[in-house]
Amino acid sequence: MALKPGQEKCIRTLDRSIVVAAGAGSGKTFTLTKRIVHAIQSGAVDGIHRVCAITFTNKAAGELKSRIKAELRSCGLSDQALQVDEAWVSTIHGMCARILRSHAVELDIDPAFAMADAEKAGVLRERAIDAVLSRARSGQGAWADPVRRAAVDALFVEYPARTYGPRGNSVESMMGSLMEIAGASPRGFEGFVVEQYPVNPAALVQMVLDAFEGLAGMASAQRPNEAREAWAATVLQQVPTVRDEMAAGKAGDVAWALGALDRLPLPKRVGTADFKEQVSLAIEQYRMCVMELRLSGAAPHLRTLVDLAREAARQFAAAKRAEGVLDNNDLLVLASRAIEEHPEIAAQYTDRFQLVMVDEFQDTDQMQVDMIKKLAGPGACRLCTVGDAQQSIYRFRGADVAVYRRHLREVRAGNPEDVIMLPDNFRSHADVLALVDRVFEQPDMFGGEFMSLAPGRDEARVKRPLAAGVPRVQVQLTSNSYRGATSEQVRHVAAERIADAFADLRERGHSAGEMAVLLGSMTYADVYARALRERGLACVIAGGSVFSRTPEALAVRDFVRALANPYRTSALYNVLAGPLFELCADDFVQLCTCVDEVDGKPRKRNLAAGLRGCAAMARAEGAPETWSAQLALAVRVMGDALSAAGRSTVARIAMRAVVDSGWLSRLQGEGAEGLARAANALKAIRMVESIESSGAAGPSRVMQVFEVLLEQSNEAPGALSATGGDFVRIMTVHASKGLEFPIVAVGEFKDGAGRASRLLSCEHAGRVYLSLDLQNTVTSLDGAANLKDLPGLYGAMVGELSDEDELLAQVERAEGALERRAALYEYERVGDVEESKRLLYV
């Protein structure tokens, strides 16, 4: 393959720092391989052991190693090829783990540490939070102090103890968020910015009273209007009452101030232009005063949350240390600190590498970049970064595309020639690239920053060309253009259109295995799956955070519930009627009916009692002929399971049940879809096993932890090969990255705007800025103080600022709680919107 100019320049520029802007499908892995081998061949690098190459995934690292080996062998460098497996070619987590193991003694780390997967880390974190909250609420330890105990009590009055989902506003979920933020920050909790801005509730209420009273006076000079006059009458009635309460000494309390303002209705924008302008100013003043009060009232709760989260983080760290494990955040933070705080360790890496390369640079963060630059020589002169801002889609994991952009600007300012473009796409058809150009060159998409890609694919080498007569690109708009159509109906139509298109392609000779449906959100993946299956297309939900909602995960959950408490009738019924046994109504009549020993008449009995009674009878006398085969199987398997509870682990009991019931073998005989469902069931059982290995004992405790872990899980479905098999794959864009499918449909894409969290945060330069709003106090308000249009208020406060860097600067320099929250909200909103564009591009 002939090298393109950009590839040639990247490969041969080895004497200084460069940035490679590599578009999608531009052959970057090929280019990086050639660059490494050329550096060794030319003598610029002493050997593969002096190269550090960082990739985003283990799969990408494995592919890069494989290509480097093959290229070295083809160049007659077999001795170097033999050393590739030991080379520093890995993910950044792999690199950090290697550094930590090499210096475990100096860093007081167990050199044999294991990695805690997401499930194990989640269990340990959950236990730490539970332990801290239990002690705090009961006034034990440090929380025996009356002031701290009162603060905790007030926190639980204002916020629910537990809610589910990644953006919950409960004490537990917010503590978890703070622990995650601190765990990924080099300074941890020491970097948290929790400021208390002085607020005078009486002064804020008085400001609103004066404004509304003046406006009511102006209203009398306007032309008659019933609604405006009713508002003025209400205001003039309420103002003296509020002032009397202020005089009685209530004005210092935030809750009272909010209640007082809540009693004041907002004025109507009806009247002359001058009057309307005054109304707008009064409403804006009212909303700002309300928010100042809300943030002031929440400030003590934020300090308490941070206090609780800090203690839970200490216990979480102690639990990981006791188990000899680290999580991904630990690897990054500890390795960064090792190089930053231990000069003797840093000295061993300053000149260790003669060539440092980072792939997918757009998905790094500042801490990672700072650490890598310290390994890349003076001024990072040996660093080559490869990335594409248009493909940065991991913001939810802490990736910061602004880091990439800042580094690109720095290199370009030093020498514009050191920014190398790879603008050729060897993967996609020219028609697809033309569509991408038309969409993303628009000013409200990427605009002037858009990097157009030139078609470079050799159509003669395509193994499975598109069937003749089929349009290469289809854009379908499905909308509810008339009143009465629900979003659910619109979604069903969109799914059916995709399914119809795929069915047509199958008729034209394409296999289901060539097709994929990529969704912006997996919430309604089952709608698309159902539409495909109705047209005879086998499909598998192969990626996305939907594992906790799969029927298989829920079946295992119900089994664990029934094992912990068989008298939990709903759970036991779900197990018996569900996929494990599929009992019918007649079977349940058998279980729930017994013969009275006195009068010989049939009597009803509890389902659990019936199961236990039938199991005892079957063991003593065998299954009666009147039982169906399924009932006899269910009685035997569930009877054995209940007998084993407390004597064996829950995971072993569950595994035996799914095997003995025949469910697992039935799934495995149902082709690709069955294998995917079996993978989900086995993954759920592995979660249970992980919970037990982390110290949870007994079915009841295991059930409690498993339920919480499952509800809060953002896990993808059970593992299934991403290639091979004649079935359509349904997955998120994130799950599809690095994969290629000849035929792709995309759907469920939104603008990404809007986050409804009481706790807002952002991290910059080692500092974490936080803002918390009240919860129960606000929801108890039934008037104007509930403030339904907060995004509008925040947007008005930041004005014309729309760039993420500008908003971040506004967060840092904010002089008040409301000013900071507005900038935080807009920073999050703009970041979400921009990422949603990049997600569609990818």
Phi, psi and omega in degrees: 000123181290142181281140171280159182306316180297320178296315180300316181293319179298316183294322189265350178271100185239000188257006182199170180287135178225156173243128178251112177272099188255112179290169180300135177067025186269006179076036185291323179297319175301315182293316180297321178299312180298322182295315180297313182293320178297320180298322179288316181297321184281349182088001178294333178234135184293335181172173182298337180288349178259015180249136172238116180237121183253127177243173185274326183231159176298324179298315180295322178297318179297319179294319179297317178300316181299317181291323179297316178303310183298318181292320178297318179296319181294339179264008179079019181253057184296326180297323177289323180300325180292341182265357186297321183299332180264001183286165180275062176243106187194181169287168178294329177292322177296320178296315181296318179299321180294318178297315183294319179294325181290336184233032184299321183295312180297328185265001180058049179239144175294116182296342180261023183302147175254163178270130176274119177288176184301323181293312182293316179298321179297319179295314181295321179294317180299317180295321179295317179296315179301316183296317181293315181295322179298315180291320182294317183287337178263003175073034180264157175060227182298339182271009173288338177299126184304323182293314180292322178297318179296323179296320178293317178300317180295324179299316181285341172287325185275328184232147178294154180293320185210135166225168183248155180110157185290342182241036180291154180253024179276165177301313183298312184291323179290324174298317178299319178297316179296321177296319179295317180297312181295322181294336181262003183252137183300330181264355179060219182292339179294340180271358182291134176256104181238092185259146177251111178267129183294133179228136177252100183305319182298318181294321179292317178296316180299322179299316180291318180302315181297317182295315182289323180293319177295322180292323178296323176294319178296328184298330182292340180271356180274166175297147184305135176209123188299314183294318181292320181292325177294320178298311182301320180296318179296318181296312182295337177280321185280326185304310179299324179297314180296320181293325176296319179295323177296319180293335180278001174095015180271353194289347182276356186261128182297316182299317178296316182301317178295317178298321180295315179292329181295335180282348182267116178288153179284144181291159180266137178276068180229121179148202179291166180300319179296320179294318179299321179295319178294323176298315180300318179294321180293319179295317179298318178297318178301311184296321180292320179295318178300314182292324176300318178294315181298315181291325176295319179293331182275342185303315177297325178293324178296319178296320179294318178301314180296320178300313180294316182295323179297317179292321178296324178295322177298316180292323177299315179296319179296321180294319178295320180295318180297327180270354180070037182232156172231153173255179185299320178298321179301316182303311183293313184291314182294321178292320178297316179293325180301317181283327183282322190254352181238092183304326181292329176284315181302323181298332181285346184244350183303316181241018182292323185250133177265348179214121179237125181229139179234118176270160181051045186298336181291347182253026175259178173231177188296321181298317179297316182295317179300319180294315181297321181297330179290343179265358191250024175084176181302127181063023181055039186290345181256013187266132172238117178253139181237125181191181180205110182303333181289346182249017179279107186229020182242038179299325182294344175261006178101358178296143184230102182296338178296330177298316178299314183295320179295317179297319179299317179296320180297314181293318181296323179294326178288316179195108182304334181291345181274001171260110187254131182260138170242085190265010182261137178249120182258008188253316192257155177290153182301326180294322178294317180295325178295319176299314180301318178301311184298323182284310194268354173277354180295145182303326181273005173253252179266339176058226184292341180275356184292132176260106179287144181249134180273136179293128180230008182284136176273102185298336180291341182261003179288125186289320183234084180297155178294141181302145181297143176085359181263128178297137182293325182232131174235125176246119182241127177257120178244115182218158177270087186279354178230155183290139178111340178278128181271162177298329178295319178294319178298317180297318179298320178296316179299317179296320181293325178295318177296315180298321178296318180296318179293321179297321178296318179295323177297319179297333181270006173111356179275145180270156178299329181295344178276353191250149176214145173248117180256126184244141175292331177219141182266008184304321183245030180302327182295332178296317180290321179298318182295318180296321179293316182294326178297338179258015175079017180260115175294141181212156180224132172280103193256356181191151182125164185274060184238007185304317185295343180260000181290145179303328182289317177296320179292327178295318178294321177301313180296323178297315180295320177299314181294326179292320180290324181209092182297343179275005169278086194302320182299319180292314181296320178298316180299322179295313185287323181272345184280197189293340179294317187233332177053048178291149180261181182298321179298324179295320180290328175298318178299316183290323188262013179235136175225165180260125179296127183292339183273303186255359177072012181269150178290139179231153174283150174216159179300146183300316181295318178296322178295319180296314180297317180296317179294322179295319178295318179295318182294322179293326184276320189238352186089163183286131178298153180292340180286346179280145171287162179298322180294320179294316179299319179295314182297317180297317181293310184293313181288328175298316177297320182296314181294326178292327182278344182302129182092342180253338179230168179286153180297321181298318179293319178297316180295317180297317179296321181294317182290333177281309185293331179288344183086000182298314183298315181292326177296317179297316183293342178267004183258023177074204186299317181295319178295320178297321179296319179292321177298321178298323178295315180299316181292325178296319178298319179293324177296325176299317178299317179298320179296321178299315181292323180290342178271004172113352178290127184241139175089146183303321183295313180293318178300317180300315182300312182292319182297318180299314180295314182298320181291318181295323184268000185291138170247029185285152173280163177301168181305154187298135174213139182306135181278353179231157180082161179091138182265072178209152177283138177258135176246122185204170174281165176298320179301317181292335184272348186298130183094350178256161178227133177230136181297325185233121185227134170246143178237146180199178178059038178261132179239178183281351177079001185277146169098114174230127183253071179241139176290331182258120177246149181203157167203152183243137177206129176054041177082357179251139180246117181266132186235151174211135181231136176254159176290158180244283187294325177300319182289315182293339178281347179280132181245013180246208185290337184290351176291337176051089183283334186249060178295319178305322178296320178296312181298318180297320179295326183288324181276347175066232186277357182294126179221351179275139183299320180295320178295318180293324178295320176297324178293322176301316184291321186264004182304139182253003179209163184297318182289320178300319180291317181295320178300317180291321177298314181297312181294325176299315178295315183296311180297319178298319179295317180296315181295321180292326178296326175294315181295325179297317178295321179299313181298000000 
